[in-house]
């Protein structure tokens, strides 16, 4: 009996130590944010021209979200929403910084809506909360949330490699560039390779006694569309072999959209991101960090598809792209791998939005939620676990983009409620209604045939705008 009791005691002791060790092994985070990557720009999301084997492998080892949204169809507002868990309207960043200043002379009917040119220092970021809990916080790449005094190191990051006020890479993708927070090591150095190496160096040199957040925010695939020299010939040859028939541009209001993914230079930029993701994930494996590191992959807005001329990519079967409130402008390719939580190769169709990352990361880190901060974000860990989504199924999603944009978008706003989506165009004084369950490409406007649902969603949108005191455009006199 004594030997049995001692055995039970030993088992209990070992179990207690295992739990203690598990608690000490804090969750790390790697957040990949790609600039302007379209919903259909990855192999695992349906692309046959672009090649993304490393990202596809990440999706196969985690969860892929088919209805994940950016809070805005342009970059700065969405970036602010990720950082704060708050809607762009709340933080008063509703346009890319500094935004369009379109005037009456080039066709505007509505006054410019003024918003902030930086993320207020009073806002509390996910990096600051993690920092408070002894996390090392590393930032590399595009910031675009304010000039000096509002850079990543002013918003909770210990280190900033390449982040500043600019939305496209200062001086271009190849050195010598003019980035004020990243000096080139050699002529012709490629920006994405440098940011990747800096991220890998951080992983290898960090304090191993602390958990970390590595936030790699690519300048790719934002314009200027610049061929990645190491991969461009591959896609030029692939394009030549494909023998595509002519794909006529798709008319979109005053603009046109690319009707097919057939831009070799853009494909090479996507490949550069994939190479980078593979290198960082390989380093996690090498350092035996994979089993304790949550990986998030996301894009800040839709792919640039629609312009006065065709954009560099196509988001089909979704409509339009960056700058627009159609699905192509706000639905993003999204992958989350959370060891011990997600199941490899799983797919989630429940809609989520960029504000959700903040509370979800806190939950995965074992940190108490902060609903006073991430007021517009929801914890999606139940979705990651493939549990019942509960109330996550029954919420509305709102977009407010009252600005003119170079994509030929004019001011408007939209709401998604269940499968229904309504878009208001203030410049054109019209409304469109779609049922995404059987029309994800938003081709059949049901506003006139379903006036009851149209009126219901218009009221929801107005009530939400009123509750958040959203700034509305006014006519030019």
C-alpha positions, 0 to 999 in steps of 0.5 A: 500500500505504501509503494502504491501511495508513493507512486501516486504521489510521484505521479501527482508531483510529475503532473504538477511540474508538467502543468507548471512548465506548461504555464511557464512556456508562454505563448509567442506570436508571429503576425504576418501583415501583407499590404494590398494582398487580394483575397484570391492571391494565394494558392490555398485561396484559389490562385493558379497563376501566383505560387505560394507553397509556404503560405499554403503549407501554413494553411494546411497546418492551421485554420483558413478563414473564408469570410475574414474582413478588413475594417476598411478597404484601405491600409491605415484604418485597418492597421489601426483597427488591428493595433487597437481592437477598435473600429477606424471610426472610433480612432478617427482614422478612416482614410489612408494617411494623409488621404485624398484631397480630391477637389471639385475640379476633378469631379467631387460632389462632396467635401473632404472629410477630415480625419487624424493623420496619426494613431493617437498616443492615448490609444492602447495597442496590442503591443502595449498590453503584451509589453505590460505582461513582459512580452518582447515586441518587435516590429519590421516593415510598413507602419503608416500610422503617423510620423515621428513621435507616432512610430512603433516605438511610441506605440508599444514596440521595443524595436522598429525596423523600417516603420515610418509615416509612408505607405509605399516603400520610401525610395523603392524596393531596392537599395539605395532606398530612402527609408528613415528607419532602415539603412541599406547594407548594400546596393541593390539589397531587396527590402523584403529580404532585409526585413525577413533577415531582421526578423530572423535575427530577432528570433535568434537573439531575443531574450529566451526567458520572455515571450514575444510578439514579432510583427512583420508588416510587409511593404509588398505587394503595394505599388510601385509594382516592382519585379522581384528579380530572383523570381520574375523570370519564372512567372514571365515564362509561365505567362508565355506558356499559358497562352491566355486569350484576351481578358477584357477589363470589367467596367466598374462605375468610372473605373475598370477592373483586371479580369484575370491574374496575369501580371508576372511582376505582381506574381513575383512580389507575391512569391517574395512574401511566400519566400519570406514566410517560409524563412521565418516559419523555418526559423521557428522550427529550427529554434523549436518555437513552433509548438508554442507560437501562434502564427497569424497571416492577414492583409490590410485591404483587398488587392488593387484591382480597379483603377482608371486603368486596370490594377495589377491583380484580380480578386475574382470571383469577388467584385472590385478591390482596394478602395471599394466596399465590394467584397474584393475590397474588404475580404482578406486571405486569413490564416491562423495557426494556434498550436493545441487550439487549431486543427490542421487544414480546418476551414472557418466560414464564420465572418470575422474582422480585423478588430478581433485579433486583439482580444483573441491574442489576449485569450491565447496568451492567457491574459484577461480580456480588456473590453474597455480597449478592444470594444469592437473586437470579439474573441474568436478562440471558439472558432479556432477550436471549431466550437459553436460560434454562438453569438459570433454568428449573429453580429453586424459588420460595418464599414465607413469610407466617406472619402474619394480614392484613387481606385475611382471609389467615391464616398460611401458606407456599408453593412453586412448582416447575416448573408445580406450586405447593403452599400450606400454610395453618397456621391451617386445617391444610390443604394445596392443590396446583395445576398452573399449566400448565393451571390458572393460576387455582388452581381444582382442588386436586390435593393428595388426588389426587396425594399423591406430589407433595404430599409432595415439595413439602411436604418441599422447603418444610420443607427451605427453611424450615429452611435459612433458619431461618424463623420459624414460627407457634405455637399460642395457648395 
